Amino acid sequence: MTQQDLSIEINPSSPVLEPGIAAALQQIVTPHLSDNLHRQVGVVGLKRYNRTGKLVGTAVTVKTRAGDNLYIYKAMTLLEPGHVLVIDAAGDVSNACIGEIMKKYLQQRGCAGIIVNGAIRDVAAFENDSFPCYARGNVHRGPYKEGPGQINVPVSIGGQVIAPGDVVVADEDGIVCFPAGQAQALIAAARTHADKEETIMNEIASGAKEQSWLHPLLAAKGLS
């Protein structure tokens, strides 16, 4: 097999999340997921371009040459409603690989949102919509369409390896990804976490100077 052959790969997309799991994750903020994933996972360094809307879905991944969107085009035809298009464009922001026309098509296909380790353009179209979009940056220069590329292979974005079929959850705080098999346990843990924080908020609202969540920790660290 030639080197050219090794740089081209197209694999089937994974099934999307069950509706009940997706609906549950819509109600959970990313910090609560992150805190229950040992605070070590999640994408960092990308900017959120949509001003409203939350992203929950199943990853369809694309690895492409910087500034080239030929294989992104192909990946768009493999999407089902509930998929998230996750693009590793090498973190390069010299040429945009996604713009308003592609966004419109993705929405028509039922795409849940996009994660771009690279640049987008037509920023206003994303800012004035609830369609989730996270990208490394933006630039007016458009993409090339030459390839090569790979579809539904593991990609690395902002310190996070994302595999095809992983769950992607993103909001104003950032992006968290994890294997679909962890979803049920994470939902339960995050709900418990939310209940704990509500208890703390109520304790603060009581006006008590001594707080059970604060002062015992300080004492244990010799800071009382």
Buried (B, 14 or more C-beta within 10 A) or exposed (E): EEEEEEEEBBEEBBEBBEEEBBEBBEEBBBBBBBBBBEEEBBBEBBEBBBEEBBBBBBBBBBBBBBBBBBBBBBBBEBBBEBBBBBBBBBBBBEBBBBBBEBBEBBEEBEBBBBBBBBBBBBBEBBEEBEBBBBBBBBBEEEBBEEBBBBBBBBBEBBEBEBBBBBBBBBBEBBBBBBEBEBBEEBBEBBBEBBEEBEEEEEBEEEEEEEBEEEEEEEEEEEEE
